[in-house]
Amino acid sequence: MSTRIPRRPRGDNEVCTFCQRGVPLVGHLIQGPAGVFICDLCVAECNAILSQEKKRPRKASVALPRRVPPPIEIRKILDDYVVGQD
């Protein structure tokens, strides 16, 4: 069951929350929750950004060790770098 957010009546004084353009300057103005609006021009810009992000190669994630050392081994390694904190 989906919960619908109540919408308030729209008027000609509504503006895009992102670019601040009013109804006369944009083709469509889409109302989101809590009185947030986005125009078709900003939606097109968002789609272009997402399209570019998909084309960009992702950074390689940090490889986790195959085996997590037990705490005593971790302590030995850290003792080489951390001095005087017993």
Backbone atoms as SQL, in Angstrom:
CREATE TABLE atoms (id INTEGER PRIMARY KEY, chain TEXT, resi INTEGER, resn TEXT, atom TEXT, x REAL, y REAL, z REAL);
INSERT INTO atoms VALUES
  (1, 'A', 1, 'MET', 'N', 0.848, -1.173, 0.000),
  (2, 'A', 1, 'MET', 'CA', 0.000, 0.000, 0.000),
  (3, 'A', 1, 'MET', 'C', 0.896, 1.240, 0.000),
  (4, 'A', 2, 'SER', 'N', 0.714, 2.113, -0.954),
  (5, 'A', 2, 'SER', 'CA', 1.539, 3.313, -1.017),
  (6, 'A', 2, 'SER', 'C', 0.868, 4.454, -0.267),
  (7, 'A', 3, 'THR', 'N', 1.676, 5.288, 0.323),
  (8, 'A', 3, 'THR', 'CA', 1.176, 6.446, 1.048),
  (9, 'A', 3, 'THR', 'C', 1.295, 7.645, 0.136),
  (10, 'A', 4, 'ARG', 'N', 0.198, 8.297, -0.115),
  (11, 'A', 4, 'ARG', 'CA', 0.209, 9.473, -0.974),
  (12, 'A', 4, 'ARG', 'C', 0.403, 10.711, -0.127),
  (13, 'A', 5, 'ILE', 'N', 1.252, 11.592, -0.605),
  (14, 'A', 5, 'ILE', 'CA', 1.497, 12.847, 0.083),
  (15, 'A', 5, 'ILE', 'C', 0.485, 13.856, -0.433),
  (16, 'A', 6, 'PRO', 'N', -0.228, 14.528, 0.471),
  (17, 'A', 6, 'PRO', 'CA', -1.218, 15.501, 0.004),
  (18, 'A', 6, 'PRO', 'C', -0.551, 16.628, -0.782),
  (19, 'A', 7, 'ARG', 'N', -1.180, 17.026, -1.851),
  (20, 'A', 7, 'ARG', 'CA', -0.659, 18.097, -2.699),
  (21, 'A', 7, 'ARG', 'C', -1.468, 19.360, -2.446),
  (22, 'A', 8, 'ARG', 'N', -0.785, 20.469, -2.515),
  (23, 'A', 8, 'ARG', 'CA', -1.512, 21.724, -2.381),
  (24, 'A', 8, 'ARG', 'C', -1.865, 22.229, -3.774),
  (25, 'A', 9, 'PRO', 'N', -2.880, 23.035, -3.894),
  (26, 'A', 9, 'PRO', 'CA', -3.269, 23.539, -5.218),
  (27, 'A', 9, 'PRO', 'C', -2.132, 24.338, -5.843),
  (28, 'A', 10, 'ARG', 'N', -1.974, 24.179, -7.167),
  (29, 'A', 10, 'ARG', 'CA', -0.916, 24.883, -7.878),
  (30, 'A', 10, 'ARG', 'C', -1.426, 26.188, -8.425),
  (31, 'A', 11, 'GLY', 'N', -0.533, 27.150, -8.473),
  (32, 'A', 11, 'GLY', 'CA', -0.880, 28.446, -9.035),
  (33, 'A', 11, 'GLY', 'C', 0.172, 28.890, -10.025),
  (34, 'A', 12, 'ASP', 'N', -0.052, 30.033, -10.654),
  (35, 'A', 12, 'ASP', 'CA', 0.905, 30.545, -11.632),
  (36, 'A', 12, 'ASP', 'C', 2.158, 31.121, -10.981),
  (37, 'A', 13, 'ASN', 'N', 2.154, 31.250, -9.655),
  (38, 'A', 13, 'ASN', 'CA', 3.309, 31.828, -8.981),
  (39, 'A', 13, 'ASN', 'C', 4.297, 30.764, -8.505),
  (40, 'A', 14, 'GLU', 'N', 4.100, 29.506, -8.884),
  (41, 'A', 14, 'GLU', 'CA', 5.017, 28.443, -8.492),
  (42, 'A', 14, 'GLU', 'C', 6.302, 28.558, -9.306),
  (43, 'A', 15, 'VAL', 'N', 7.437, 28.211, -8.684),
  (44, 'A', 15, 'VAL', 'CA', 8.731, 28.262, -9.360),
  (45, 'A', 15, 'VAL', 'C', 9.469, 26.954, -9.125),
  (46, 'A', 16, 'CYS', 'N', 10.390, 26.653, -10.019),
  (47, 'A', 16, 'CYS', 'CA', 11.241, 25.485, -9.866),
  (48, 'A', 16, 'CYS', 'C', 12.144, 25.702, -8.656),
  (49, 'A', 17, 'THR', 'N', 12.189, 24.733, -7.784),
  (50, 'A', 17, 'THR', 'CA', 12.998, 24.837, -6.573),
  (51, 'A', 17, 'THR', 'C', 14.485, 24.884, -6.907),
  (52, 'A', 18, 'PHE', 'N', 14.884, 24.351, -8.049),
  (53, 'A', 18, 'PHE', 'CA', 16.294, 24.262, -8.411),
  (54, 'A', 18, 'PHE', 'C', 16.784, 25.505, -9.150),
  (55, 'A', 19, 'CYS', 'N', 16.045, 25.943, -10.172),
  (56, 'A', 19, 'CYS', 'CA', 16.528, 27.052, -10.999),
  (57, 'A', 19, 'CYS', 'C', 15.751, 28.355, -10.794),
  (58, 'A', 20, 'GLN', 'N', 14.678, 28.290, -10.035),
  (59, 'A', 20, 'GLN', 'CA', 13.849, 29.459, -9.704),
  (60, 'A', 20, 'GLN', 'C', 13.095, 30.045, -10.900),
  (61, 'A', 21, 'ARG', 'N', 12.987, 29.289, -12.007),
  (62, 'A', 21, 'ARG', 'CA', 12.188, 29.757, -13.141),
  (63, 'A', 21, 'ARG', 'C', 10.720, 29.495, -12.854),
  (64, 'A', 22, 'GLY', 'N', 9.886, 30.413, -13.262),
  (65, 'A', 22, 'GLY', 'CA', 8.455, 30.299, -13.040),
  (66, 'A', 22, 'GLY', 'C', 7.750, 29.552, -14.157),
  (67, 'A', 23, 'VAL', 'N', 6.466, 29.318, -13.957),
  (68, 'A', 23, 'VAL', 'CA', 5.644, 28.568, -14.905),
  (69, 'A', 23, 'VAL', 'C', 5.712, 29.148, -16.320),
  (70, 'A', 24, 'PRO', 'N', 5.664, 30.460, -16.514),
  (71, 'A', 24, 'PRO', 'CA', 5.706, 30.985, -17.887),
  (72, 'A', 24, 'PRO', 'C', 7.013, 30.696, -18.632),
  (73, 'A', 25, 'LEU', 'N', 8.099, 30.414, -17.906),
  (74, 'A', 25, 'LEU', 'CA', 9.403, 30.220, -18.550),
  (75, 'A', 25, 'LEU', 'C', 9.748, 28.758, -18.813),
  (76, 'A', 26, 'VAL', 'N', 8.984, 27.833, -18.268),
  (77, 'A', 26, 'VAL', 'CA', 9.286, 26.416, -18.429),
  (78, 'A', 26, 'VAL', 'C', 8.113, 25.703, -19.081),
  (79, 'A', 27, 'GLY', 'N', 8.388, 24.552, -19.673),
  (80, 'A', 27, 'GLY', 'CA', 7.318, 23.792, -20.311),
  (81, 'A', 27, 'GLY', 'C', 6.402, 23.136, -19.297),
  (82, 'A', 28, 'HIS', 'N', 7.011, 22.434, -18.337),
  (83, 'A', 28, 'HIS', 'CA', 6.237, 21.740, -17.311),
  (84, 'A', 28, 'HIS', 'C', 6.891, 21.965, -15.956),
  (85, 'A', 29, 'LEU', 'N', 6.084, 21.990, -14.937),
  (86, 'A', 29, 'LEU', 'CA', 6.564, 22.107, -13.573),
  (87, 'A', 29, 'LEU', 'C', 5.978, 20.941, -12.795),
  (88, 'A', 30, 'ILE', 'N', 6.856, 20.074, -12.279),
  (89, 'A', 30, 'ILE', 'CA', 6.423, 18.862, -11.589),
  (90, 'A', 30, 'ILE', 'C', 6.484, 19.116, -10.095),
  (91, 'A', 31, 'GLN', 'N', 5.367, 18.839, -9.417),
  (92, 'A', 31, 'GLN', 'CA', 5.308, 19.053, -7.978),
  (93, 'A', 31, 'GLN', 'C', 5.713, 17.782, -7.240),
  (94, 'A', 32, 'GLY', 'N', 6.643, 17.924, -6.329),
  (95, 'A', 32, 'GLY', 'CA', 7.071, 16.817, -5.488),
  (96, 'A', 32, 'GLY', 'C', 6.498, 16.973, -4.094),
  (97, 'A', 33, 'PRO', 'N', 7.017, 16.230, -3.146),
  (98, 'A', 33, 'PRO', 'CA', 6.512, 16.309, -1.782),
  (99, 'A', 33, 'PRO', 'C', 6.851, 17.649, -1.133),
  (100, 'A', 34, 'ALA', 'N', 6.021, 18.063, -0.222),
  (101, 'A', 34, 'ALA', 'CA', 6.241, 19.262, 0.603),
  (102, 'A', 34, 'ALA', 'C', 6.425, 20.532, -0.221),
  (103, 'A', 35, 'GLY', 'N', 5.726, 20.641, -1.336),
  (104, 'A', 35, 'GLY', 'CA', 5.772, 21.868, -2.117),
  (105, 'A', 35, 'GLY', 'C', 7.051, 22.089, -2.898),
  (106, 'A', 36, 'VAL', 'N', 7.792, 21.039, -3.152),
  (107, 'A', 36, 'VAL', 'CA', 9.011, 21.143, -3.951),
  (108, 'A', 36, 'VAL', 'C', 8.622, 20.969, -5.415),
  (109, 'A', 37, 'PHE', 'N', 9.187, 21.812, -6.287),
  (110, 'A', 37, 'PHE', 'CA', 8.887, 21.752, -7.706),
  (111, 'A', 37, 'PHE', 'C', 10.182, 21.601, -8.501),
  (112, 'A', 38, 'ILE', 'N', 10.094, 20.895, -9.639),
  (113, 'A', 38, 'ILE', 'CA', 11.218, 20.801, -10.567),
  (114, 'A', 38, 'ILE', 'C', 10.669, 20.956, -11.980),
  (115, 'A', 39, 'CYS', 'N', 11.381, 21.745, -12.785),
  (116, 'A', 39, 'CYS', 'CA', 10.911, 21.996, -14.150),
  (117, 'A', 39, 'CYS', 'C', 11.497, 20.969, -15.103),
  (118, 'A', 40, 'ASP', 'N', 10.922, 20.903, -16.291),
  (119, 'A', 40, 'ASP', 'CA', 11.397, 19.941, -17.285),
  (120, 'A', 40, 'ASP', 'C', 12.827, 20.232, -17.730),
  (121, 'A', 41, 'LEU', 'N', 13.253, 21.483, -17.683),
  (122, 'A', 41, 'LEU', 'CA', 14.623, 21.823, -18.058),
  (123, 'A', 41, 'LEU', 'C', 15.619, 21.268, -17.037),
  (124, 'A', 42, 'CYS', 'N', 15.290, 21.359, -15.757),
  (125, 'A', 42, 'CYS', 'CA', 16.171, 20.808, -14.715),
  (126, 'A', 42, 'CYS', 'C', 16.173, 19.284, -14.755),
  (127, 'A', 43, 'VAL', 'N', 15.039, 18.680, -15.076),
  (128, 'A', 43, 'VAL', 'CA', 14.989, 17.226, -15.219),
  (129, 'A', 43, 'VAL', 'C', 15.901, 16.796, -16.362),
  (130, 'A', 44, 'ALA', 'N', 15.873, 17.516, -17.476),
  (131, 'A', 44, 'ALA', 'CA', 16.742, 17.202, -18.614),
  (132, 'A', 44, 'ALA', 'C', 18.209, 17.356, -18.224),
  (133, 'A', 45, 'GLU', 'N', 18.527, 18.390, -17.468),
  (134, 'A', 45, 'GLU', 'CA', 19.907, 18.594, -17.016),
  (135, 'A', 45, 'GLU', 'C', 20.346, 17.462, -16.087),
  (136, 'A', 46, 'CYS', 'N', 19.459, 17.039, -15.197),
  (137, 'A', 46, 'CYS', 'CA', 19.768, 15.916, -14.299),
  (138, 'A', 46, 'CYS', 'C', 20.004, 14.641, -15.097),
  (139, 'A', 47, 'ASN', 'N', 19.192, 14.394, -16.103),
  (140, 'A', 47, 'ASN', 'CA', 19.376, 13.213, -16.948),
  (141, 'A', 47, 'ASN', 'C', 20.721, 13.254, -17.670),
  (142, 'A', 48, 'ALA', 'N', 21.133, 14.434, -18.125),
  (143, 'A', 48, 'ALA', 'CA', 22.427, 14.569, -18.801),
  (144, 'A', 48, 'ALA', 'C', 23.567, 14.272, -17.822),
  (145, 'A', 49, 'ILE', 'N', 23.445, 14.754, -16.598),
  (146, 'A', 49, 'ILE', 'CA', 24.472, 14.505, -15.583),
  (147, 'A', 49, 'ILE', 'C', 24.552, 13.019, -15.276),
  (148, 'A', 50, 'LEU', 'N', 23.407, 12.382, -15.088),
  (149, 'A', 50, 'LEU', 'CA', 23.392, 10.950, -14.796),
  (150, 'A', 50, 'LEU', 'C', 23.966, 10.140, -15.951),
  (151, 'A', 51, 'SER', 'N', 23.682, 10.562, -17.163),
  (152, 'A', 51, 'SER', 'CA', 24.216, 9.875, -18.340),
  (153, 'A', 51, 'SER', 'C', 25.742, 9.968, -18.372),
  (154, 'A', 52, 'GLN', 'N', 26.279, 11.147, -18.056),
  (155, 'A', 52, 'GLN', 'CA', 27.733, 11.326, -18.014),
  (156, 'A', 52, 'GLN', 'C', 28.350, 10.506, -16.893),
  (157, 'A', 53, 'GLU', 'N', 27.681, 10.428, -15.757),
  (158, 'A', 53, 'GLU', 'CA', 28.191, 9.652, -14.626),
  (159, 'A', 53, 'GLU', 'C', 28.277, 8.167, -14.973),
  (160, 'A', 54, 'LYS', 'N', 27.325, 7.668, -15.741),
  (161, 'A', 54, 'LYS', 'CA', 27.344, 6.262, -16.133),
  (162, 'A', 54, 'LYS', 'C', 28.512, 5.962, -17.058),
  (163, 'A', 55, 'LYS', 'N', 28.919, 6.944, -17.875),
  (164, 'A', 55, 'LYS', 'CA', 30.014, 6.747, -18.821),
  (165, 'A', 55, 'LYS', 'C', 31.378, 6.830, -18.145),
  (166, 'A', 56, 'ARG', 'N', 31.466, 7.536, -17.033),
  (167, 'A', 56, 'ARG', 'CA', 32.738, 7.733, -16.330),
  (168, 'A', 56, 'ARG', 'C', 33.170, 6.435, -15.656),
  (169, 'A', 57, 'PRO', 'N', 34.432, 6.054, -15.826),
  (170, 'A', 57, 'PRO', 'CA', 34.883, 4.826, -15.164),
  (171, 'A', 57, 'PRO', 'C', 34.872, 5.016, -13.647),
  (172, 'A', 58, 'ARG', 'N', 34.456, 3.983, -12.973),
  (173, 'A', 58, 'ARG', 'CA', 34.390, 4.041, -11.515),
  (174, 'A', 58, 'ARG', 'C', 35.759, 3.771, -10.931),
  (175, 'A', 59, 'LYS', 'N', 35.993, 4.373, -9.780),
  (176, 'A', 59, 'LYS', 'CA', 37.246, 4.129, -9.072),
  (177, 'A', 59, 'LYS', 'C', 37.212, 2.717, -8.520),
  (178, 'A', 60, 'ALA', 'N', 38.363, 2.093, -8.540),
  (179, 'A', 60, 'ALA', 'CA', 38.462, 0.743, -7.997),
  (180, 'A', 60, 'ALA', 'C', 38.237, 0.803, -6.488),
  (181, 'A', 61, 'SER', 'N', 37.456, -0.105, -5.998),
  (182, 'A', 61, 'SER', 'CA', 37.216, -0.132, -4.561),
  (183, 'A', 61, 'SER', 'C', 38.423, -0.723, -3.854),
  (184, 'A', 62, 'VAL', 'N', 38.541, -0.406, -2.591),
  (185, 'A', 62, 'VAL', 'CA', 39.655, -0.902, -1.796),
  (186, 'A', 62, 'VAL', 'C', 39.458, -2.396, -1.569),
  (187, 'A', 63, 'ALA', 'N', 40.477, -3.150, -1.885),
  (188, 'A', 63, 'ALA', 'CA', 40.388, -4.599, -1.705),
  (189, 'A', 63, 'ALA', 'C', 40.551, -4.938, -0.224),
  (190, 'A', 64, 'LEU', 'N', 39.636, -5.699, 0.280),
  (191, 'A', 64, 'LEU', 'CA', 39.719, -6.145, 1.661),
  (192, 'A', 64, 'LEU', 'C', 40.624, -7.361, 1.742),
  (193, 'A', 65, 'PRO', 'N', 41.326, -7.512, 2.859),
  (194, 'A', 65, 'PRO', 'CA', 42.170, -8.695, 2.980),
  (195, 'A', 65, 'PRO', 'C', 41.320, -9.961, 2.974),
  (196, 'A', 66, 'ARG', 'N', 41.885, -11.024, 2.438),
  (197, 'A', 66, 'ARG', 'CA', 41.151, -12.285, 2.386),
  (198, 'A', 66, 'ARG', 'C', 40.907, -12.841, 3.783),
  (199, 'A', 67, 'ARG', 'N', 41.856, -12.550, 4.667),
  (200, 'A', 67, 'ARG', 'CA', 41.745, -13.041, 6.027),
  (201, 'A', 67, 'ARG', 'C', 41.931, -11.861, 6.970),
  (202, 'A', 68, 'VAL', 'N', 41.018, -11.699, 7.888),
  (203, 'A', 68, 'VAL', 'CA', 41.151, -10.643, 8.875),
  (204, 'A', 68, 'VAL', 'C', 42.019, -11.194, 10.006),
  (205, 'A', 69, 'PRO', 'N', 43.132, -10.508, 10.280),
  (206, 'A', 69, 'PRO', 'CA', 44.015, -11.026, 11.318),
  (207, 'A', 69, 'PRO', 'C', 43.366, -10.925, 12.703),
  (208, 'A', 70, 'PRO', 'N', 43.742, -11.827, 13.588),
  (209, 'A', 70, 'PRO', 'CA', 43.209, -11.754, 14.944),
  (210, 'A', 70, 'PRO', 'C', 43.747, -10.506, 15.651),
  (211, 'A', 71, 'PRO', 'N', 43.074, -10.063, 16.693),
  (212, 'A', 71, 'PRO', 'CA', 43.464, -8.825, 17.388),
  (213, 'A', 71, 'PRO', 'C', 44.924, -8.796, 17.832),
  (214, 'A', 72, 'ILE', 'N', 45.482, -9.905, 18.250),
  (215, 'A', 72, 'ILE', 'CA', 46.876, -9.907, 18.698),
  (216, 'A', 72, 'ILE', 'C', 47.836, -9.549, 17.570),
  (217, 'A', 73, 'GLU', 'N', 47.531, -10.005, 16.333),
  (218, 'A', 73, 'GLU', 'CA', 48.375, -9.650, 15.182),
  (219, 'A', 73, 'GLU', 'C', 48.202, -8.183, 14.811),
  (220, 'A', 74, 'ILE', 'N', 46.981, -7.711, 14.902),
  (221, 'A', 74, 'ILE', 'CA', 46.722, -6.288, 14.614),
  (222, 'A', 74, 'ILE', 'C', 47.507, -5.430, 15.602),
  (223, 'A', 75, 'ARG', 'N', 47.484, -5.825, 16.864),
  (224, 'A', 75, 'ARG', 'CA', 48.201, -5.071, 17.900),
  (225, 'A', 75, 'ARG', 'C', 49.696, -5.025, 17.600),
  (226, 'A', 76, 'LYS', 'N', 50.263, -6.148, 17.186),
  (227, 'A', 76, 'LYS', 'CA', 51.702, -6.184, 16.871),
  (228, 'A', 76, 'LYS', 'C', 52.038, -5.210, 15.744),
  (229, 'A', 77, 'ILE', 'N', 51.190, -5.168, 14.743),
  (230, 'A', 77, 'ILE', 'CA', 51.414, -4.251, 13.612),
  (231, 'A', 77, 'ILE', 'C', 51.296, -2.807, 14.075),
  (232, 'A', 78, 'LEU', 'N', 50.271, -2.519, 14.861),
  (233, 'A', 78, 'LEU', 'CA', 50.063, -1.149, 15.332),
  (234, 'A', 78, 'LEU', 'C', 51.168, -0.705, 16.284),
  (235, 'A', 79, 'ASP', 'N', 51.701, -1.636, 17.065),
  (236, 'A', 79, 'ASP', 'CA', 52.781, -1.293, 17.991),
  (237, 'A', 79, 'ASP', 'C', 54.011, -0.773, 17.256),
  (238, 'A', 80, 'ASP', 'N', 54.184, -1.143, 15.992),
  (239, 'A', 80, 'ASP', 'CA', 55.308, -0.623, 15.208),
  (240, 'A', 80, 'ASP', 'C', 55.118, 0.858, 14.879),
  (241, 'A', 81, 'TYR', 'N', 53.879, 1.334, 14.868),
  (242, 'A', 81, 'TYR', 'CA', 53.592, 2.708, 14.479),
  (243, 'A', 81, 'TYR', 'C', 53.180, 3.597, 15.644),
  (244, 'A', 82, 'VAL', 'N', 52.563, 3.030, 16.654),
  (245, 'A', 82, 'VAL', 'CA', 52.060, 3.796, 17.784),
  (246, 'A', 82, 'VAL', 'C', 52.995, 3.534, 18.961),
  (247, 'A', 83, 'VAL', 'N', 53.580, 4.584, 19.493),
  (248, 'A', 83, 'VAL', 'CA', 54.575, 4.433, 20.543),
  (249, 'A', 83, 'VAL', 'C', 54.048, 5.075, 21.833),
  (250, 'A', 84, 'GLY', 'N', 54.190, 4.379, 22.943),
  (251, 'A', 84, 'GLY', 'CA', 53.901, 4.942, 24.255),
  (252, 'A', 84, 'GLY', 'C', 52.428, 5.137, 24.569),
  (253, 'A', 85, 'GLN', 'N', 51.555, 4.305, 24.064),
  (254, 'A', 85, 'GLN', 'CA', 50.137, 4.432, 24.368),
  (255, 'A', 85, 'GLN', 'C', 49.575, 3.157, 24.985),
  (256, 'A', 86, 'ASP', 'N', 50.292, 2.563, 25.907),
  (257, 'A', 86, 'ASP', 'CA', 49.794, 1.337, 26.563),
  (258, 'A', 86, 'ASP', 'C', 48.805, 1.660, 27.632);
